[in-house]
Amino acid sequence: MKWDAKTQTLSGKSAVVGEDPYPLTIHVPSGSHLKSAIRGGEKAETTTRPETATVRFVPTETGTTAWIVAFKR
């Protein structure tokens, strides 16, 4: 994982299993909000709760996938 304070983005890579739903839960500090989530160049499904955000996707293949989560204040 890598945090970019200038762009307010968290990016990383995850090992995934094809056709197995993958949830990624992230702590969201007070005062910040989830702006968007991208996985493999496409928008990912998101759910927000107080202090957490969950990004969910179902990969088509087993392997490694890159993701980017953007925040706003």
N, CA, C and O atoms as a MOPAC input file, in Angstrom:
PM7 MOZYME 1SCF
protein

 N      0.82500 1    -1.16900 1     0.00000 1
 C      0.00000 1     0.00000 1     0.00000 1
 C      0.87700 1     1.24300 1     0.00000 1
 O      2.01700 1     1.23400 1     0.46600 1
 N      0.29800 1     2.32100 1    -0.54500 1
 C      1.01500 1     3.59300 1    -0.58800 1
 C      0.00500 1     4.72200 1    -0.41400 1
 O     -1.01900 1     4.75700 1    -1.09600 1
 N      0.29700 1     5.64600 1     0.50200 1
 C     -0.53800 1     6.81700 1     0.72700 1
 C      0.11300 1     8.01700 1     0.05700 1
 O      1.30300 1     8.26800 1     0.25100 1
 N     -0.66800 1     8.76800 1    -0.73800 1
 C     -0.19100 1     9.99100 1    -1.37100 1
 C     -0.96500 1    11.15300 1    -0.75900 1
 O     -2.12500 1    11.38100 1    -1.10400 1
 N     -0.32500 1    11.88700 1     0.14700 1
 C     -0.99400 1    12.97500 1     0.86500 1
 C     -1.40100 1    14.11100 1    -0.07000 1
 O     -2.41800 1    14.76600 1     0.15700 1
 N     -0.62300 1    14.34600 1    -1.10400 1
 C     -0.92600 1    15.43900 1    -2.04100 1
 C     -2.23600 1    15.19700 1    -2.78100 1
 O     -3.04900 1    16.11000 1    -2.92200 1
 N     -2.44400 1    13.96500 1    -3.25600 1
 C     -3.66100 1    13.65100 1    -4.00800 1
 C     -4.74200 1    12.99100 1    -3.15400 1
 O     -5.83900 1    12.71000 1    -3.63500 1
 N     -4.41900 1    12.74600 1    -1.87300 1
 C     -5.35400 1    12.09400 1    -0.95000 1
 C     -5.81300 1    10.73700 1    -1.48300 1
 O     -7.00200 1    10.41900 1    -1.44400 1
 N     -4.85900 1     9.93300 1    -1.98300 1
 C     -5.19100 1     8.61100 1    -2.50900 1
 C     -4.38300 1     7.52300 1    -1.80800 1
 O     -3.21900 1     7.70800 1    -1.45200 1
 N     -5.03400 1     6.40100 1    -1.62800 1
 C     -4.40700 1     5.19900 1    -1.10600 1
 C     -4.42200 1     4.19300 1    -2.24500 1
 O     -5.47500 1     3.92600 1    -2.82300 1
 N     -3.27200 1     3.63700 1    -2.57000 1
 C     -3.21300 1     2.66000 1    -3.66500 1
 C     -2.49100 1     1.41300 1    -3.18500 1
 O     -1.71100 1     1.45000 1    -2.23400 1
 N     -2.76200 1     0.32500 1    -3.85400 1
 C     -2.10600 1    -0.92000 1    -3.48000 1
 C     -2.41900 1    -2.02800 1    -4.45500 1
 O     -3.10200 1    -1.83200 1    -5.46000 1
 N     -1.90600 1    -3.19300 1    -4.13500 1
 C     -2.15700 1    -4.39600 1    -4.92000 1
 C     -2.58700 1    -5.48600 1    -3.96000 1
 O     -2.08100 1    -5.58100 1    -2.84200 1
 N     -3.51800 1    -6.30300 1    -4.40200 1
 C     -4.01100 1    -7.40100 1    -3.57400 1
 C     -3.98800 1    -8.70000 1    -4.35600 1
 O     -4.26200 1    -8.71800 1    -5.55600 1
 N     -3.66000 1    -9.78700 1    -3.67200 1
 C     -3.75900 1   -11.12300 1    -4.26000 1
 C     -5.22500 1   -11.54300 1    -4.15900 1
 O     -5.82400 1   -11.48500 1    -3.08500 1
 N     -5.79100 1   -11.96400 1    -5.28300 1
 C     -7.21400 1   -12.30400 1    -5.32900 1
 C     -7.42600 1   -13.67100 1    -5.97400 1
 O     -6.56000 1   -14.18500 1    -6.68200 1
 N     -8.59800 1   -14.24300 1    -5.71300 1
 C     -8.99000 1   -15.52400 1    -6.29500 1
 C    -10.15700 1   -15.25700 1    -7.25100 1
 O    -11.14400 1   -14.62400 1    -6.87600 1
 N    -10.03600 1   -15.73400 1    -8.46300 1
 C    -11.06800 1   -15.51800 1    -9.47000 1
 C    -12.44900 1   -15.93900 1    -8.99900 1
 O    -12.61900 1   -17.00600 1    -8.40800 1
 N    -13.43400 1   -15.08900 1    -9.26600 1
 C    -14.83900 1   -15.29700 1    -8.92600 1
 C    -15.12300 1   -15.31500 1    -7.42300 1
 O    -16.23800 1   -15.64200 1    -7.01700 1
 N    -14.13700 1   -14.97100 1    -6.59000 1
 C    -14.31900 1   -14.91600 1    -5.14000 1
 C    -14.45200 1   -13.45300 1    -4.73100 1
 O    -13.50200 1   -12.69000 1    -4.90600 1
 N    -15.60800 1   -13.03100 1    -4.18700 1
 C    -15.77900 1   -11.63000 1    -3.79500 1
 C    -14.65300 1   -11.17500 1    -2.86900 1
 O    -14.26900 1   -11.89000 1    -1.94400 1
 N    -14.12800 1    -9.97600 1    -3.13000 1
 C    -13.00700 1    -9.44100 1    -2.36500 1
 C    -13.40800 1    -8.12400 1    -1.71700 1
 O    -13.62000 1    -7.13200 1    -2.41400 1
 N    -13.51600 1    -8.09900 1    -0.37600 1
 C    -13.78400 1    -6.83500 1     0.30600 1
 C    -12.47100 1    -6.24500 1     0.85100 1
 O    -11.62600 1    -6.96500 1     1.38200 1
 N    -12.32400 1    -4.95200 1     0.71000 1
 C    -11.16400 1    -4.23400 1     1.22400 1
 C    -11.71400 1    -3.16100 1     2.16200 1
 O    -12.33700 1    -2.20400 1     1.70300 1
 N    -11.49200 1    -3.30700 1     3.46600 1
 C    -12.01400 1    -2.35100 1     4.44400 1
 C    -10.89300 1    -1.44100 1     4.91700 1
 O     -9.81800 1    -1.89600 1     5.30900 1
 N    -11.16800 1    -0.14700 1     4.87200 1
 C    -10.16200 1     0.87700 1     5.14900 1
 C    -10.67200 1     1.82400 1     6.23200 1
 O    -11.83500 1     2.22900 1     6.21700 1
 N     -9.80100 1     2.16900 1     7.16100 1
 C    -10.14000 1     3.18000 1     8.17700 1
 C    -10.15500 1     4.55600 1     7.51200 1
 O     -9.23000 1     4.90400 1     6.77800 1
 N    -11.20400 1     5.33400 1     7.76800 1
 C    -11.31800 1     6.68900 1     7.24700 1
 C    -11.26500 1     7.65500 1     8.43500 1
 O    -12.18200 1     7.67100 1     9.25700 1
 N    -10.21000 1     8.45300 1     8.53400 1
 C    -10.08000 1     9.37400 1     9.66900 1
 C    -11.22000 1    10.39500 1     9.70500 1
 O    -11.79500 1    10.74100 1     8.67300 1
 N    -11.52600 1    10.85800 1    10.88700 1
 C    -12.54800 1    11.88100 1    11.06700 1
 C    -12.22900 1    13.09000 1    10.18700 1
 O    -11.08200 1    13.53700 1    10.14200 1
 N    -13.21600 1    13.61200 1     9.50100 1
 C    -13.02800 1    14.76500 1     8.63000 1
 C    -12.74600 1    14.40700 1     7.18300 1
 O    -12.76400 1    15.28400 1     6.32000 1
 N    -12.48400 1    13.13300 1     6.89600 1
 C    -12.25600 1    12.67600 1     5.53000 1
 C    -13.45900 1    11.86400 1     5.06200 1
 O    -14.20500 1    11.31000 1     5.86900 1
 N    -13.63300 1    11.80500 1     3.74000 1
 C    -14.73700 1    11.05700 1     3.14800 1
 C    -14.24200 1    10.32400 1     1.90600 1
 O    -13.36100 1    10.80900 1     1.19500 1
 N    -14.81200 1     9.16700 1     1.65800 1
 C    -14.47100 1     8.40500 1     0.46000 1
 C    -14.98400 1     9.15100 1    -0.76100 1
 O    -16.15500 1     9.52800 1    -0.81100 1
 N    -14.13300 1     9.36600 1    -1.73100 1
 C    -14.50900 1    10.05000 1    -2.97600 1
 C    -14.78200 1     9.04300 1    -4.08100 1
 O    -15.80400 1     9.12800 1    -4.76200 1
 N    -13.86700 1     8.08200 1    -4.26500 1
 C    -14.03800 1     7.07400 1    -5.30900 1
 C    -13.12100 1     5.89100 1    -5.06400 1
 O    -12.16700 1     5.97400 1    -4.29000 1
 N    -13.42500 1     4.78900 1    -5.73400 1
 C    -12.59200 1     3.58600 1    -5.66700 1
 C    -12.52800 1     2.98000 1    -7.06300 1
 O    -13.55400 1     2.75600 1    -7.70600 1
 N    -11.32500 1     2.72200 1    -7.51400 1
 C    -11.08800 1     2.17200 1    -8.85200 1
 C    -10.29800 1     0.87900 1    -8.70600 1
 O     -9.34000 1     0.80300 1    -7.93700 1
 N    -10.71500 1    -0.14000 1    -9.46100 1
 C     -9.98400 1    -1.40800 1    -9.47500 1
 C     -9.91000 1    -1.86600 1   -10.92200 1
 O    -10.93600 1    -2.03800 1   -11.57900 1
 N     -8.71200 1    -2.06200 1   -11.41000 1
 C     -8.55300 1    -2.50700 1   -12.79000 1
 C     -9.11500 1    -1.52700 1   -13.80400 1
 O     -9.59500 1    -1.93500 1   -14.86200 1
 N     -9.05900 1    -0.23000 1   -13.49000 1
 C     -9.54700 1     0.79200 1   -14.40100 1
 C    -11.04800 1     1.01200 1   -14.35400 1
 O    -11.56500 1     1.86500 1   -15.07700 1
 N    -11.75200 1     0.27100 1   -13.53000 1
 C    -13.20800 1     0.41000 1   -13.43000 1
 C    -13.62000 1     0.78400 1   -12.01700 1
 O    -12.94600 1     0.44100 1   -11.04500 1
 N    -14.73200 1     1.48900 1   -11.92000 1
 C    -15.25900 1     1.88600 1   -10.61900 1
 C    -15.65500 1     0.64400 1    -9.82100 1
 O    -16.26700 1    -0.28500 1   -10.34900 1
 N    -15.29000 1     0.65100 1    -8.53600 1
 C    -15.62100 1    -0.47400 1    -7.65400 1
 C    -16.79700 1    -0.09200 1    -6.75900 1
 O    -17.03400 1     1.08800 1    -6.50200 1
 N    -17.52300 1    -1.08900 1    -6.29100 1
 C    -18.63600 1    -0.88200 1    -5.36600 1
 C    -18.07700 1    -0.45100 1    -4.01000 1
 O    -17.08700 1    -1.00700 1    -3.53500 1
 N    -18.71600 1     0.54400 1    -3.39200 1
 C    -18.25000 1     1.01500 1    -2.08400 1
 C    -19.40600 1     1.11200 1    -1.09400 1
 O    -20.56000 1     1.31700 1    -1.47100 1
 N    -19.06300 1     0.95900 1     0.16900 1
 C    -19.98900 1     1.14800 1     1.28000 1
 C    -19.24500 1     1.95800 1     2.32700 1
 O    -18.09000 1     1.66700 1     2.63600 1
 N    -19.89800 1     2.96600 1     2.87200 1
 C    -19.25000 1     3.76000 1     3.91700 1
 C    -20.03800 1     3.67300 1     5.21500 1
 O    -21.26600 1     3.57600 1     5.22200 1
 N    -19.30500 1     3.70900 1     6.29300 1
 C    -19.84900 1     3.71900 1     7.65000 1
 C    -18.98500 1     4.70500 1     8.42900 1
 O    -17.93000 1     5.11700 1     7.94700 1
 N    -19.41500 1     5.08300 1     9.61300 1
 C    -18.55800 1     5.98300 1    10.39100 1
 C    -17.14900 1     5.38600 1    10.56300 1
 O    -16.99100 1     4.29000 1    11.10100 1
 N    -16.16100 1     6.10600 1    10.11000 1
 C    -14.74500 1     5.77000 1    10.23700 1
 C    -14.25000 1     4.59300 1     9.40600 1
 O    -13.08200 1     4.22300 1     9.53100 1
 N    -15.09000 1     3.98400 1     8.55600 1
 C    -14.60900 1     2.92900 1     7.66400 1
 C    -15.25500 1     3.04400 1     6.28600 1
 O    -16.34700 1     3.59100 1     6.13200 1
 N    -14.56200 1     2.52200 1     5.31000 1
 C    -15.09800 1     2.38600 1     3.95600 1
 C    -14.73300 1     0.98800 1     3.48300 1
 O    -13.63200 1     0.50300 1     3.74400 1
 N    -15.65500 1     0.34700 1     2.79100 1
 C    -15.38800 1    -0.97600 1     2.24000 1
 C    -15.52200 1    -0.91100 1     0.72600 1
 O    -16.53300 1    -0.45300 1     0.19300 1
 N    -14.49000 1    -1.37400 1     0.05300 1
 C    -14.47100 1    -1.47200 1    -1.40300 1
 C    -14.64000 1    -2.94700 1    -1.73500 1
 O    -13.90000 1    -3.79100 1    -1.22900 1
 N    -15.61500 1    -3.25800 1    -2.58500 1
 C    -15.87700 1    -4.66400 1    -2.92000 1
 C    -15.81800 1    -4.85800 1    -4.42900 1
 O    -16.28900 1    -4.02100 1    -5.20000 1
 N    -15.23100 1    -5.97400 1    -4.83000 1
 C    -15.24100 1    -6.34500 1    -6.24000 1
 C    -15.09100 1    -7.85500 1    -6.35700 1
 O    -14.67500 1    -8.53100 1    -5.41600 1
 N    -15.43500 1    -8.36100 1    -7.51900 1
 C    -15.30700 1    -9.79300 1    -7.79700 1
 C    -14.35700 1    -9.92600 1    -8.98800 1
 O    -14.74300 1    -9.63400 1   -10.12000 1
 N    -13.12500 1   -10.36100 1    -8.74500 1
 C    -12.16500 1   -10.50500 1    -9.83700 1
 C    -12.55500 1   -11.65800 1   -10.76500 1
 O    -13.12500 1   -12.65800 1   -10.32800 1
 N    -12.24300 1   -11.50300 1   -12.03000 1
 C    -12.56200 1   -12.56600 1   -12.98900 1
 C    -11.47400 1   -13.63900 1   -13.03000 1
 O    -11.72400 1   -14.77700 1   -13.42900 1
 N    -10.25600 1   -13.26000 1   -12.60900 1
 C     -9.13900 1   -14.21200 1   -12.64400 1
 C     -8.36500 1   -14.21000 1   -11.32700 1
 O     -8.37000 1   -13.21800 1   -10.59900 1
 N     -7.71300 1   -15.30700 1   -11.03200 1
 C     -6.83800 1   -15.39600 1    -9.87000 1
 C     -5.52200 1   -14.69800 1   -10.20700 1
 O     -4.99200 1   -14.85200 1   -11.30700 1
 N     -5.01000 1   -13.94000 1    -9.26600 1
 C     -3.75300 1   -13.23200 1    -9.49100 1
 C     -3.64400 1   -12.01900 1    -8.59300 1
 O     -4.13500 1   -12.01800 1    -7.46400 1
 N     -2.99400 1   -10.98800 1    -9.10600 1
 C     -2.81400 1    -9.74000 1    -8.37000 1
 C     -3.57100 1    -8.63600 1    -9.08400 1
 O     -3.53400 1    -8.53600 1   -10.31000 1
 N     -4.25700 1    -7.81000 1    -8.30900 1
 C     -5.00100 1    -6.69400 1    -8.91000 1
 C     -4.63700 1    -5.40300 1    -8.19200 1
 O     -4.43200 1    -5.39200 1    -6.97900 1
 N     -4.55900 1    -4.31600 1    -8.95100 1
 C     -4.24700 1    -2.99400 1    -8.39500 1
 C     -5.53700 1    -2.24000 1    -8.12400 1
 O     -6.52800 1    -2.40500 1    -8.83600 1
 N     -5.51700 1    -1.40700 1    -7.08000 1
 C     -6.68100 1    -0.59400 1    -6.73300 1
 C     -6.22200 1     0.77700 1    -6.25000 1
 O     -5.09300 1     0.94300 1    -5.78800 1
 N     -7.11400 1     1.74900 1    -6.36300 1
 C     -6.86400 1     3.11500 1    -5.90700 1
 C     -8.12900 1     3.62300 1    -5.22700 1
 O     -9.22200 1     3.54000 1    -5.78700 1
 N     -7.97400 1     4.14200 1    -4.03100 1
 C     -9.09200 1     4.72000 1    -3.28800 1
 C     -8.77000 1     6.19100 1    -3.04300 1
 O     -7.72100 1     6.51800 1    -2.48700 1
 N     -9.67800 1     7.07900 1    -3.46000 1
 C     -9.47000 1     8.51600 1    -3.31100 1
 C    -10.37400 1     9.06200 1    -2.21300 1
 O    -11.50500 1     8.61000 1    -2.03800 1
 N     -9.86000 1    10.03300 1    -1.48500 1
 C    -10.58600 1    10.66200 1    -0.38400 1
 C    -10.68900 1    12.16000 1    -0.59800 1
 O     -9.94700 1    12.73700 1    -1.39300 1
 N    -11.61600 1    12.78800 1     0.11800 1
 C    -11.72800 1    14.23600 1     0.12400 1
 C    -11.97500 1    14.68100 1     1.55600 1
 O    -12.46300 1    13.90900 1     2.38200 1
 N    -11.64200 1    15.90300 1     1.83700 1
 C    -11.85700 1    16.48200 1     3.17200 1
 C    -13.01200 1    17.42900 1     3.12300 1
 O    -13.36300 1    18.02800 1     4.13900 1

